[in-house]
């Protein structure tokens, strides 16, 4: 009984905030920071390289 009430309460509330210009600015800023960190974290010798896929590629 209590479990079903918890499920109903969880479903009635929104899990995310409404989109606004402030949210968009935060998202864009976080993405730019991640790109900058990735640019400097990946060594220049290994750019474009990666591990092989676990399956064989078609010829």
ABEGO torsion letter per residue (X at the ends): XAAAAAAAAAAABBABBBBBAAAAAAAAAAAAAAAAAAAAABBAAABGBBBBBABBBBX
